[in-house]
């Protein structure tokens, strides 16, 4: 295999990883948006804001 083929294959692998990470980030953004809604009922978030002191 030529060096250029190896480099192109590595670039393609990285592109797939980037696409996967973007997909995961988008899903996390959706989850965060839903959890922030007042009526979400998400048990992982406090009902009252945390005291910053």
PDB file of N, CA, C and O in Angstrom, chain B, residues numbered from 101:
ATOM      1  N   UNK B 101       0.863  -1.183   0.000  1.00  0.00           N
ATOM      2  CA  UNK B 101       0.000   0.000   0.000  1.00  0.00           C
ATOM      3  C   UNK B 101       0.898   1.232   0.000  1.00  0.00           C
ATOM      4  O   UNK B 101       1.908   1.297   0.701  1.00  0.00           O
ATOM      5  N   UNK B 102       0.507   2.172  -0.785  1.00  0.00           N
ATOM      6  CA  UNK B 102       1.279   3.402  -0.886  1.00  0.00           C
ATOM      7  C   UNK B 102       1.052   4.290   0.326  1.00  0.00           C
ATOM      8  O   UNK B 102       0.023   4.204   0.997  1.00  0.00           O
ATOM      9  N   UNK B 103       2.011   5.127   0.587  1.00  0.00           N
ATOM     10  CA  UNK B 103       1.898   6.061   1.710  1.00  0.00           C
ATOM     11  C   UNK B 103       0.639   6.911   1.596  1.00  0.00           C
ATOM     12  O   UNK B 103      -0.047   7.149   2.590  1.00  0.00           O
ATOM     13  N   UNK B 104       0.336   7.366   0.390  1.00  0.00           N
ATOM     14  CA  UNK B 104      -0.860   8.200   0.220  1.00  0.00           C
ATOM     15  C   UNK B 104      -2.124   7.429   0.563  1.00  0.00           C
ATOM     16  O   UNK B 104      -3.067   8.010   1.100  1.00  0.00           O
ATOM     17  N   UNK B 105      -2.166   6.147   0.270  1.00  0.00           N
ATOM     18  CA  UNK B 105      -3.321   5.321   0.631  1.00  0.00           C
ATOM     19  C   UNK B 105      -3.449   5.214   2.145  1.00  0.00           C
ATOM     20  O   UNK B 105      -4.551   5.296   2.687  1.00  0.00           O
ATOM     21  N   UNK B 106      -2.338   5.032   2.814  1.00  0.00           N
ATOM     22  CA  UNK B 106      -2.346   4.951   4.282  1.00  0.00           C
ATOM     23  C   UNK B 106      -2.812   6.263   4.899  1.00  0.00           C
ATOM     24  O   UNK B 106      -3.604   6.268   5.841  1.00  0.00           O
ATOM     25  N   UNK B 107      -2.322   7.362   4.368  1.00  0.00           N
ATOM     26  CA  UNK B 107      -2.716   8.675   4.884  1.00  0.00           C
ATOM     27  C   UNK B 107      -4.207   8.924   4.655  1.00  0.00           C
ATOM     28  O   UNK B 107      -4.891   9.443   5.537  1.00  0.00           O
ATOM     29  N   UNK B 108      -4.703   8.561   3.496  1.00  0.00           N
ATOM     30  CA  UNK B 108      -6.125   8.746   3.202  1.00  0.00           C
ATOM     31  C   UNK B 108      -6.986   7.871   4.115  1.00  0.00           C
ATOM     32  O   UNK B 108      -8.042   8.305   4.574  1.00  0.00           O
ATOM     33  N   UNK B 109      -6.540   6.649   4.376  1.00  0.00           N
ATOM     34  CA  UNK B 109      -7.277   5.750   5.263  1.00  0.00           C
ATOM     35  C   UNK B 109      -7.309   6.308   6.680  1.00  0.00           C
ATOM     36  O   UNK B 109      -8.335   6.223   7.356  1.00  0.00           O
ATOM     37  N   UNK B 110      -6.212   6.869   7.130  1.00  0.00           N
ATOM     38  CA  UNK B 110      -6.163   7.457   8.472  1.00  0.00           C
ATOM     39  C   UNK B 110      -7.078   8.673   8.560  1.00  0.00           C
ATOM     40  O   UNK B 110      -7.763   8.872   9.563  1.00  0.00           O
ATOM     41  N   UNK B 111      -7.086   9.478   7.515  1.00  0.00           N
ATOM     42  CA  UNK B 111      -7.978  10.636   7.483  1.00  0.00           C
ATOM     43  C   UNK B 111      -9.433  10.181   7.547  1.00  0.00           C
ATOM     44  O   UNK B 111     -10.239  10.777   8.261  1.00  0.00           O
ATOM     45  N   UNK B 112      -9.768   9.139   6.813  1.00  0.00           N
ATOM     46  CA  UNK B 112     -11.137   8.616   6.829  1.00  0.00           C
ATOM     47  C   UNK B 112     -11.521   8.092   8.213  1.00  0.00           C
ATOM     48  O   UNK B 112     -12.649   8.289   8.667  1.00  0.00           O
ATOM     49  N   UNK B 113     -10.584   7.429   8.875  1.00  0.00           N
ATOM     50  CA  UNK B 113     -10.838   6.925  10.231  1.00  0.00           C
ATOM     51  C   UNK B 113     -11.116   8.088  11.173  1.00  0.00           C
ATOM     52  O   UNK B 113     -12.041   8.027  11.983  1.00  0.00           O
ATOM     53  N   UNK B 114     -10.324   9.135  11.070  1.00  0.00           N
ATOM     54  CA  UNK B 114     -10.503  10.316  11.921  1.00  0.00           C
ATOM     55  C   UNK B 114     -11.836  10.988  11.625  1.00  0.00           C
ATOM     56  O   UNK B 114     -12.529  11.424  12.545  1.00  0.00           O
ATOM     57  N   UNK B 115     -12.201  11.075  10.347  1.00  0.00           N
ATOM     58  CA  UNK B 115     -13.491  11.660   9.979  1.00  0.00           C
ATOM     59  C   UNK B 115     -14.652  10.881  10.600  1.00  0.00           C
ATOM     60  O   UNK B 115     -15.628  11.482  11.048  1.00  0.00           O
ATOM     61  N   UNK B 116     -14.553   9.553  10.631  1.00  0.00           N
ATOM     62  CA  UNK B 116     -15.602   8.737  11.251  1.00  0.00           C
ATOM     63  C   UNK B 116     -15.674   9.005  12.753  1.00  0.00           C
ATOM     64  O   UNK B 116     -16.763   9.096  13.320  1.00  0.00           O
ATOM     65  N   UNK B 117     -14.515   9.132  13.392  1.00  0.00           N
ATOM     66  CA  UNK B 117     -14.502   9.435  14.824  1.00  0.00           C
ATOM     67  C   UNK B 117     -15.130  10.793  15.100  1.00  0.00           C
ATOM     68  O   UNK B 117     -15.892  10.943  16.055  1.00  0.00           O
ATOM     69  N   UNK B 118     -14.817  11.775  14.275  1.00  0.00           N
ATOM     70  CA  UNK B 118     -15.380  13.107  14.449  1.00  0.00           C
ATOM     71  C   UNK B 118     -16.899  13.055  14.308  1.00  0.00           C
ATOM     72  O   UNK B 118     -17.616  13.663  15.103  1.00  0.00           O
ATOM     73  N   UNK B 119     -17.388  12.341  13.316  1.00  0.00           N
ATOM     74  CA  UNK B 119     -18.832  12.218  13.113  1.00  0.00           C
ATOM     75  C   UNK B 119     -19.489  11.542  14.313  1.00  0.00           C
ATOM     76  O   UNK B 119     -20.558  11.962  14.757  1.00  0.00           O
ATOM     77  N   UNK B 120     -18.853  10.496  14.838  1.00  0.00           N
ATOM     78  CA  UNK B 120     -19.384   9.807  16.020  1.00  0.00           C
ATOM     79  C   UNK B 120     -19.436  10.736  17.228  1.00  0.00           C
ATOM     80  O   UNK B 120     -20.429  10.762  17.956  1.00  0.00           O
ATOM     81  N   UNK B 121     -18.378  11.489  17.435  1.00  0.00           N
ATOM     82  CA  UNK B 121     -18.339  12.417  18.568  1.00  0.00           C
ATOM     83  C   UNK B 121     -19.383  13.512  18.429  1.00  0.00           C
ATOM     84  O   UNK B 121     -20.009  13.894  19.418  1.00  0.00           O
ATOM     85  N   UNK B 122     -19.582  14.022  17.225  1.00  0.00           N
ATOM     86  CA  UNK B 122     -20.617  15.038  17.014  1.00  0.00           C
ATOM     87  C   UNK B 122     -21.997  14.480  17.327  1.00  0.00           C
ATOM     88  O   UNK B 122     -22.836  15.161  17.918  1.00  0.00           O
ATOM     89  N   UNK B 123     -22.219  13.251  16.931  1.00  0.00           N
ATOM     90  CA  UNK B 123     -23.502  12.615  17.200  1.00  0.00           C
ATOM     91  C   UNK B 123     -23.743  12.474  18.697  1.00  0.00           C
ATOM     92  O   UNK B 123     -24.836  12.766  19.183  1.00  0.00           O
ATOM     93  N   UNK B 124     -22.743  12.034  19.417  1.00  0.00           N
ATOM     94  CA  UNK B 124     -22.856  11.888  20.874  1.00  0.00           C
ATOM     95  C   UNK B 124     -23.073  13.249  21.529  1.00  0.00           C
ATOM     96  O   UNK B 124     -23.889  13.380  22.441  1.00  0.00           O
ATOM     97  N   UNK B 125     -22.346  14.253  21.065  1.00  0.00           N
ATOM     98  CA  UNK B 125     -22.509  15.603  21.620  1.00  0.00           C
ATOM     99  C   UNK B 125     -23.926  16.116  21.382  1.00  0.00           C
ATOM    100  O   UNK B 125     -24.523  16.720  22.273  1.00  0.00           O
ATOM    101  N   UNK B 126     -24.460  15.884  20.204  1.00  0.00           N
ATOM    102  CA  UNK B 126     -25.829  16.322  19.911  1.00  0.00           C
ATOM    103  C   UNK B 126     -26.839  15.625  20.814  1.00  0.00           C
ATOM    104  O   UNK B 126     -27.789  16.253  21.280  1.00  0.00           O
ATOM    105  N   UNK B 127     -26.644  14.339  21.063  1.00  0.00           N
ATOM    106  CA  UNK B 127     -27.546  13.623  21.965  1.00  0.00           C
ATOM    107  C   UNK B 127     -27.447  14.171  23.380  1.00  0.00           C
ATOM    108  O   UNK B 127     -28.460  14.305  24.066  1.00  0.00           O
ATOM    109  N   UNK B 128     -26.241  14.488  23.819  1.00  0.00           N
ATOM    110  CA  UNK B 128     -26.061  15.089  25.147  1.00  0.00           C
ATOM    111  C   UNK B 128     -26.744  16.448  25.218  1.00  0.00           C
ATOM    112  O   UNK B 128     -27.396  16.765  26.213  1.00  0.00           O
ATOM    113  N   UNK B 129     -26.598  17.252  24.170  1.00  0.00           N
ATOM    114  CA  UNK B 129     -27.270  18.559  24.136  1.00  0.00           C
ATOM    115  C   UNK B 129     -28.779  18.387  24.275  1.00  0.00           C
ATOM    116  O   UNK B 129     -29.428  19.139  25.002  1.00  0.00           O
ATOM    117  N   UNK B 130     -29.339  17.391  23.574  1.00  0.00           N
ATOM    118  CA  UNK B 130     -30.775  17.143  23.669  1.00  0.00           C
ATOM    119  C   UNK B 130     -31.166  16.747  25.088  1.00  0.00           C
ATOM    120  O   UNK B 130     -32.184  17.207  25.606  1.00  0.00           O
ATOM    121  N   UNK B 131     -30.365  15.900  25.713  1.00  0.00           N
ATOM    122  CA  UNK B 131     -30.654  15.466  27.078  1.00  0.00           C
ATOM    123  C   UNK B 131     -30.580  16.638  28.047  1.00  0.00           C
ATOM    124  O   UNK B 131     -31.422  16.765  28.936  1.00  0.00           O
ATOM    125  N   UNK B 132     -29.587  17.487  27.884  1.00  0.00           N
ATOM    126  CA  UNK B 132     -29.431  18.660  28.751  1.00  0.00           C
ATOM    127  C   UNK B 132     -30.624  19.590  28.584  1.00  0.00           C
ATOM    128  O   UNK B 132     -31.166  20.092  29.569  1.00  0.00           O
ATOM    129  N   UNK B 133     -31.032  19.820  27.346  1.00  0.00           N
ATOM    130  CA  UNK B 133     -32.182  20.682  27.081  1.00  0.00           C
ATOM    131  C   UNK B 133     -33.432  20.141  27.759  1.00  0.00           C
ATOM    132  O   UNK B 133     -34.172  20.893  28.394  1.00  0.00           O
ATOM    133  N   UNK B 134     -33.668  18.853  27.627  1.00  0.00           N
ATOM    134  CA  UNK B 134     -34.847  18.243  28.251  1.00  0.00           C
ATOM    135  C   UNK B 134     -34.772  18.317  29.775  1.00  0.00           C
ATOM    136  O   UNK B 134     -35.772  18.608  30.432  1.00  0.00           O
ATOM    137  N   UNK B 135     -33.599  18.055  30.336  1.00  0.00           N
ATOM    138  CA  UNK B 135     -33.438  18.047  31.794  1.00  0.00           C
ATOM    139  C   UNK B 135     -33.620  19.437  32.391  1.00  0.00           C
ATOM    140  O   UNK B 135     -34.017  19.564  33.550  1.00  0.00           O
ATOM    141  N   UNK B 136     -33.337  20.483  31.614  1.00  0.00           N
ATOM    142  CA  UNK B 136     -33.465  21.854  32.114  1.00  0.00           C
ATOM    143  C   UNK B 136     -34.901  22.351  32.126  1.00  0.00           C
ATOM    144  O   UNK B 136     -35.198  23.369  32.752  1.00  0.00           O
ATOM    145  N   UNK B 137     -35.788  21.655  31.449  1.00  0.00           N
ATOM    146  CA  UNK B 137     -37.187  22.081  31.435  1.00  0.00           C
ATOM    147  C   UNK B 137     -37.757  21.945  32.844  1.00  0.00           C
ATOM    148  O   UNK B 137     -37.519  20.943  33.518  1.00  0.00           O
ATOM    149  N   UNK B 138     -38.515  22.957  33.292  1.00  0.00           N
ATOM    150  CA  UNK B 138     -39.047  22.939  34.662  1.00  0.00           C
ATOM    151  C   UNK B 138     -39.891  21.700  34.975  1.00  0.00           C
ATOM    152  O   UNK B 138     -39.914  21.240  36.116  1.00  0.00           O
ATOM    153  N   UNK B 139     -40.568  21.172  33.992  1.00  0.00           N
ATOM    154  CA  UNK B 139     -41.440  20.025  34.232  1.00  0.00           C
ATOM    155  C   UNK B 139     -40.799  18.697  33.837  1.00  0.00           C
ATOM    156  O   UNK B 139     -41.498  17.702  33.646  1.00  0.00           O
ATOM    157  N   UNK B 140     -39.476  18.680  33.717  1.00  0.00           N
ATOM    158  CA  UNK B 140     -38.798  17.463  33.252  1.00  0.00           C
ATOM    159  C   UNK B 140     -38.877  16.339  34.270  1.00  0.00           C
ATOM    160  O   UNK B 140     -38.883  15.165  33.897  1.00  0.00           O
ATOM    161  N   UNK B 141     -38.937  16.681  35.551  1.00  0.00           N
ATOM    162  CA  UNK B 141     -38.971  15.657  36.580  1.00  0.00           C
ATOM    163  C   UNK B 141     -37.662  14.891  36.692  1.00  0.00           C
ATOM    164  O   UNK B 141     -37.625  13.784  37.230  1.00  0.00           O
ATOM    165  N   UNK B 142     -36.624  15.465  36.196  1.00  0.00           N
ATOM    166  CA  UNK B 142     -35.323  14.794  36.226  1.00  0.00           C
ATOM    167  C   UNK B 142     -34.822  14.723  37.671  1.00  0.00           C
ATOM    168  O   UNK B 142     -34.582  15.765  38.281  1.00  0.00           O
ATOM    169  N   UNK B 143     -34.659  13.520  38.231  1.00  0.00           N
ATOM    170  CA  UNK B 143     -34.214  13.391  39.619  1.00  0.00           C
ATOM    171  C   UNK B 143     -32.742  13.738  39.818  1.00  0.00           C
ATOM    172  O   UNK B 143     -32.276  13.850  40.952  1.00  0.00           O
ATOM    173  N   UNK B 144     -32.011  13.907  38.720  1.00  0.00           N
ATOM    174  CA  UNK B 144     -30.587  14.179  38.848  1.00  0.00           C
ATOM    175  C   UNK B 144     -30.289  15.652  39.064  1.00  0.00           C
ATOM    176  O   UNK B 144     -29.152  16.024  39.355  1.00  0.00           O
ATOM    177  N   UNK B 145     -31.306  16.490  38.923  1.00  0.00           N
ATOM    178  CA  UNK B 145     -31.105  17.924  39.103  1.00  0.00           C
ATOM    179  C   UNK B 145     -31.867  18.403  40.325  1.00  0.00           C
ATOM    180  O   UNK B 145     -32.991  17.963  40.566  1.00  0.00           O
ATOM    181  N   UNK B 146     -31.265  19.305  41.106  1.00  0.00           N
ATOM    182  CA  UNK B 146     -31.986  19.823  42.271  1.00  0.00           C
ATOM    183  C   UNK B 146     -33.157  20.689  41.837  1.00  0.00           C
ATOM    184  O   UNK B 146     -33.103  21.353  40.802  1.00  0.00           O
ATOM    185  N   UNK B 147     -34.216  20.674  42.637  1.00  0.00           N
ATOM    186  CA  UNK B 147     -35.385  21.490  42.326  1.00  0.00           C
ATOM    187  C   UNK B 147     -35.058  22.968  42.495  1.00  0.00           C
ATOM    188  O   UNK B 147     -35.600  23.813  41.782  1.00  0.00           O
ATOM    189  N   UNK B 148     -34.185  23.274  43.423  1.00  0.00           N
ATOM    190  CA  UNK B 148     -33.772  24.644  43.676  1.00  0.00           C
ATOM    191  C   UNK B 148     -32.324  24.822  43.189  1.00  0.00           C
ATOM    192  O   UNK B 148     -31.546  23.868  43.205  1.00  0.00           O
ATOM    193  N   UNK B 149     -31.964  26.029  42.761  1.00  0.00           N
ATOM    194  CA  UNK B 149     -30.571  26.264  42.359  1.00  0.00           C
ATOM    195  C   UNK B 149     -29.631  26.007  43.538  1.00  0.00           C
ATOM    196  O   UNK B 149     -29.974  26.252  44.694  1.00  0.00           O
ATOM    197  N   UNK B 150     -28.458  25.518  43.219  1.00  0.00           N
ATOM    198  CA  UNK B 150     -27.451  25.292  44.258  1.00  0.00           C
ATOM    199  C   UNK B 150     -26.942  26.632  44.780  1.00  0.00           C
ATOM    200  O   UNK B 150     -26.771  27.580  44.013  1.00  0.00           O
ATOM    201  N   UNK B 151     -26.703  26.704  46.075  1.00  0.00           N
ATOM    202  CA  UNK B 151     -26.160  27.909  46.689  1.00  0.00           C
ATOM    203  C   UNK B 151     -24.720  28.051  46.271  1.00  0.00           C
ATOM    204  O   UNK B 151     -23.931  27.122  46.445  1.00  0.00           O
ATOM    205  N   UNK B 152     -24.358  29.201  45.719  1.00  0.00           N
ATOM    206  CA  UNK B 152     -23.001  29.390  45.223  1.00  0.00           C
ATOM    207  C   UNK B 152     -22.018  29.808  46.310  1.00  0.00           C
ATOM    208  O   UNK B 152     -20.830  29.960  46.029  1.00  0.00           O
ATOM    209  N   UNK B 153     -22.481  29.998  47.542  1.00  0.00           N
ATOM    210  CA  UNK B 153     -21.562  30.420  48.609  1.00  0.00           C
ATOM    211  C   UNK B 153     -20.898  29.260  49.282  1.00  0.00           C
ATOM    212  O   UNK B 153     -20.098  29.452  50.198  1.00  0.00           O
TER     213      UNK B 153
END
